[in-house]
Amino acid sequence: MKIVIAGAGEVGSHLAKLLSAEEQDITLVDENSERLAVLDANYNLMTVVGNPTSFATLREARAGQCDLFIAVTPYESNNIVACSIAKNLGAQTTVARITSYDFMNPANTKHVRHIGVDHVIYPEHVAAEEIITSLSRSWIRNWFELHNGAIILAGVKLRHGAPITGMKLKDFAFTNRHFHVSAIKRNHETIIPRGDDQMESGDIIYLTTTRDHIDDLLVLTGKTEHKIKRVLIMGGSKIAIRLVNLAGNRFKFKIVENDLEICRKLPQKCPDCEIIHGDARDADLLADIGISDMDAFVALTDSSETNIFTCLTAKEMGIKKTVADVENIQFISQAENLNIGTVVNKKLLASSTIFQLLLDADSSTSKCLALADAEVAELEVHEGSKITRSPVKDLKLSHDMTLAGLIRDDKGMLITGNTVLRPGDHVLVFCLSGALHKVEKLFN
């Protein structure tokens, strides 16, 4: 697939790296020649120096011949204009990164498409949804479900004393047939495990199951569900504003913001939220505003380091659930190894949206979750595909992927070695980064 990406900032560069690893034909457009030179030297992609809103630049990048045009500059208006030009030049599908909800409003969808934007990415909105999911299920690190929960993949951190800690996968599979261990994140590496691999304290285990066995999963992993109602947010960022507005009355929020000017604007944007001017890095301030009465702490400043540090402080002060916005990809593994709960990253969330479009032209029928070094995807089995020719145990699948569960006739079930996939099945696949294109070929 030929893909043109306009904007080589953090999101655009990350997408370009991921998609080039998936053996896609990538052209990256930006005005910053030095930034492009570094990417051109280290990754399998083409670069074009120029203004992404220029007809001449987009013609040079062959945007009119691309299958997918992605505009992810920091400026919403530039992204909309770039998509409009690319669409008129002949781009098959266009995607624009936006920074306001206006372009997502269903009342405006027809107008947005009319000007040439097929899809929008609003990373702050998706991040807010991710945080709501995490607050609604306090015991999980990640949550991915197909068909309204018929199949569920949960990422859970194992603590010392959990019933399955120290157990080998082959023994676990023999005694717990309602669960499939899809992957293990250990230290800084995600592995697709085999039967002799052992689950250890400190691992993040990705388990697939069906809706009926979620309560059993809590028992096996030694977790308890804590009902969350009162949430303290550090930072009045765009994610915080979207979080408060999306959550409605599900939670009672307080926002602590260090910038007085932002504090003055927040009551209008978050009318039912208590706003406090102060620095949440100050433990005395946290004590004064009643952190001991809070059920959760969410750190959403522009600094990954600050968010990680304050989550650790909140944990020490007795908060059971913390969430940190960690925008530095290289910090994610370190953050996950610390006792800070859920990690949110806008670049990975944007990647999930793009992978969805790559997997299925109608993205409403596919789902994808991009992790720091792995992907989780829903793929539909097509007639005559390689994946249908033998039972799973005889398919000789690559060791960087696993088939975890499937939806057949609207019913969720786990996949075993004896499972034979059929056309029309929707399959949950867990694979390491760079392997998604190999998986997709098996299904088409």
N, C-alpha and C positions, 0 to 999 in steps of 0.2 A: 504494500500500500504506500502511495506517495503522500507524505504529510508535510505541510509547511507550517512552521511555528513562528509567529511574529512576537518578538520580545524575548530577549536573552537574560532577563532578570532571574531571580531565584526560582520562580515557578517554571518559566520557560526553559531554563537550563536543566532543571531537574527532569522535566518531561522529555527533553531532547536526549538526555543520557539514558533514561529508561527505555524510550522507544527505539533508540539505536541498538540497544542490547537485545531488543525483540526482533531485530533484523528488518526493521521498517526503513523505507527510503525517506530520510529526514533532511529538510532544508530549514535552517534557522536564520531568521532575519532580525537585524538590530542595527542601530546607529553606532554602537560602541564597538569599534574594530578590534580593540585589545581584548575585550571579553570574548568576542567570537574567535579570535586567533587561538586562545587557550583551548576552547572546546573543539575547534577544528583539528588541533594537533593531537588530541587525546581520545576522540570518539569518532565513530563511523558515521559522519554526517557532512552535509554541504553547508556553507555559510554564505550569506549575502549581506554586505554592508549597505545600509540605507534606511530611509524612513519607512516604517511599515504602513503608513497611510498614503504613500506615494504610488501612483499607477506605474511609474517606471520601475520602481523597486520591486513591486509585486509581479510585474511581468518578467523581470530578470529572475525572480525566484520561481517562476512558472507556477504561480498560484492558480492560474486558470486551468491548469492540467492536473491539479492535485485532487486526491480523494477526500482529504480532510485538511481544513485550514483552521488553525488554532491561534487566536489572538489573546495573548496573556501579558501585555505590557501593563505597567502600574496604573495606566490611565484608562478609565472606562470608555470615555468618548473616543479615544484613539482605537480601542478594540472594536467598537461598534462600526466606526468608519472603515477600518481595515477589512472586517468581515463583509461589509457591504460592497466594497471594491472587489474583493476576491470572488464573491458570489456572482457579481456581474461579469467578471472576467471568465467565469466558467467553473469555479470550484464546486465540487459535488456537495460537500457538507461543511458548514462553518460553525465555529464555536467561539464565543467571546467571554472573557473573564469580566465580570461586573463587580461593582462595589456598592450597589444600592438595590433594594428589594424591588424597585419600580419595574425593572425589566423582567422580574419573575412573576409579577402580578398577572393572574389568569386573564384579567380584562385587557391586558396589553399584549398578550402572546401573539395574536394575529398581526398586530402592527410591527412587532419585533421581527417576525418572520418576513413580513412584507419588505423590510429594508435590508434583508439579506442575512439575518442571524438565525440559524437553525436551532442552536442550543446555547444555553448560557451556563457558565460556571460561576457560582457565588461561594467561594471557599469559606467565608465567614458564616454563611447560612448553614452549610453542611457541617462545619465544626460545631455550631450550636446544636444541631440535631444529634451529633455524636455525643456531646456532653449530656444532653437530656437522656439518651439511651443509657449512658453510664450511671447517671444519678438514679434512674429508674431501677437499675439492677446493680446495687452497690458492690456486689462481690466479683464482678467481671472486669477484665482488662479490655477485651474486644468482644463484640457481639455481631454476628452475621446470620441472617435468616432468609430462607426461601419460602415463597408462597405462604405468607402470614404465619411463619413459624412451624410449618410442617417439617422442615429440616433446619436445625440450628447448629451453628459453630460458635463455641464460646472459648475465649482465651482466659485462662485462670492461672494465677500464680500459686504454686504449691508451697505450703509452709511445712516446717518440721512437725511431724505428728499426724499429717493428713493420711487417711487410710491407704491411699494408693502410692504414697511416697516410698521409694525403694523397690517398687514392683516392676518386673520385666513386662514388656508389652504383650508377649505371647501368653503370659499367665493372666494378665488383665483381660485380654480378649476372650480367653477361655471362660472366665468367671463373670464377665460383664458384657454380654452380647448386645446390649442396647447402646453401646458407646464405641466410637472409633477415634483413636488418637491420631489426628491428622498431621500434627507437627509439634516439635518441642523447641522452644527458644531457650538456649542455655548460654549464659554469659553474653557474648556478643554475636552469637551465631544461631540461625534457625536451621534445623535439620528435619528432613523427612525420615521418621524413625522406622526401624525394622524390628522383628520379633525379639531379638536379643538386647535391644536398647532398654535402658532402665530409667524410670522417672525419679528425679532427685529433688530434694528440697531446694527451693529457689528457682526452679524451672517455671517458665510460662508454658502451660500445656494447652494446645488447641484441640478441644474435644468436639466431635460431631455426635449429635443425638437427635431424637424426635421430641416433640412438645411434651409428651406424656412422662418423660424421664428427667425433666429439669430438676425436680426436687431431689431425685437420687444423685444427680450430679453434684449438688451442694454437699451432700453427705460424703460422697467419695473424695471430694477435694478438701473436706474439712472446713467448708465455708458456712457462714450464716448470713442471712439477708437482713440488712439494717434499713428500716424505713427512713427515707430522707424527706424532710419537709422544709427545714431551715438551711439556707445556703448563703455563705459569705463569698463574694466575688472580689478579687483584687484586680483592679484595672477597669476603667470604663471604656474599653475598646469596642470596636464594631462587633466582635464576637459576643462580648458581654451584652450589648444592646439587643442583638438578634436572639440570644439565649433567653433573656428576660421576656421578650415579646412572644417568642415561640412557645415558651413553657406555660404562659397564661397563669392560671391559679394553682398549677400542680405543686409549685414550690414558693416559699416566701423568701425573697432575696434582699440582701444588703450588699451595696457596692462601696468599696473603699477605693478612692482615687486620690492620687497625690497632686494632680494638676487642678488648681482652683478654677481655671477657666472651663475645663471639661466638666467639673462638678456642677457648675452653674447651668450647663446645657443638658445634663443628664435627666433632671426631673421631667422635662418635656418629652424626652425620648423613652423614658422608663417611668411613667407616672405612678405606678403602684409599688415602686421600689424605694427603700430607704437609702439615701446617698450620704456618705460620710467622707469628709475631706481629711486625708491623713496618709501616712506611709505604712502599708501593711507589713513591711519588713521589720517594723518596730514591735517586738513581742509585748511590750507594755501597752501599746495602743490596742493590739488584738485582745488583750485581757480586758481592757477598759470597755471595749465595744461588745463584749460578751461572746467571745469565740467558744467558750466552754458550753454555751447553749446551742451552738451550731451543729448540724448533722453532716455538713460537707463544706469543703473549702475548694474554690476554683480559682487558679492563678492565670490571669489573661493579660499580663503586661506585654510590652514589646521585647522584653529581655528573657530569653530561655533560662539563663542562669538564675535570674531573680525568681522566676516561676518555680524552678526546681527547689531552690533554697527555701522559699516560703512554704512550699508544700511539706518539706521536711520539718520545718518549724511547727506547722499546724498539726502534723502527726504527733510530734513531741508534746503538744498541748492537748492531746486527747481526741483530735478529729479522726474518725474512722475512715472517711472517704475523702480523697483529694484528687484533683484533676489539674494537670499542667499543660499549658500551650507551649510546646517545645518546637520552635521553628528551625533550629539548627539540626539538620538530619544526623550529623555526626554525634549529637548529644543524645539521640533517642535511646540507643542501647544502654548507655550509662544511666539514663533516667529510669528505664524499665527495670534495671537491676537494683535501683534504690527503692525504698519503701514509700513511693509517692502515688501509687494507684494508677489511674488512667493517663496516658499521654496522647495529646491531640496535635496533629501537624497539618497545616493547610495545604502544603505542597503534595502530601500523600493523598489527601482528600480530593484535590484537583486531578491527580493521576487516576484515582478510582473512576472519576467521571469519564476521562478520556479512554481508559481501557474498556469501559462499558460500550462506548461508541465503536471501538475496534472490534469487539466481539460480536456485536449485533447491530445491524443498521437501525433497527427499532429498539432503542435503548430501554424502552419501557418493559421489554421482555427479558432483559438480562441485568445482572448485578455483578459488581466487582468491588473488592476491597483491596487497596494497595497498602501493604505494610512496609516497614523499613527495608526489608530484604526478601520479601515474598509477596505473592498475590493469591487472593481467594476469588474464584470466579464461578459464576453459574453458566454452564454451556448446554445448549440443546443438541441432542444427538440427531444427526441427519441420516436420511435413507442412504444406504450403501457405504457409510463411513467405516473406516478401519476399526473403530472402537466396538463395532457390533459383531465382529467376525468370530470371536472366541470368548469364553469366560474370562473374567478379568485376570485371573492367575496365569493365563496362557498368553496374555497380550504383550509380555516383555516390556512393560512400561519403564521409562527412564526413572532413575533413582531420585531425580529432583522434582517428582510430582507424586501425588496420591489422589485417588478417587474416593471421596469420603461418604457421600450420600446421594440419593436421587429422589426426584418427584416423579411418580408414575400414576396416571389416572387420579391426580390431585392428592395422592397419598405419599407421605414421606417414608423412606426406608433407608437403612444403611447398606453400604456396598461391601460384599465379601468376595473372597477369591472365586467363588462359584457363580457370582452374579453375571448374567449376560445382559448387556445393555441393549435397548430397543430404540428404534427411531421414535422421536417424540419425548423421550426421557429428558428431564432437566437434571443435570448432574452438578454437584458441588465439587470443585477441584481445588486443591491446595498445591501450589507450586512455588519453587524458589524464583527469585527475580531473574529474568532472562529466559525463562522456560515456557512462558505463556504461548508463544508462537508455535512451539512444538506440540503443546496440548491441543491448541486450536486445530491443527492439521489432522489430528486423530478423529475429530468430531465432524469434519466437513467432507 
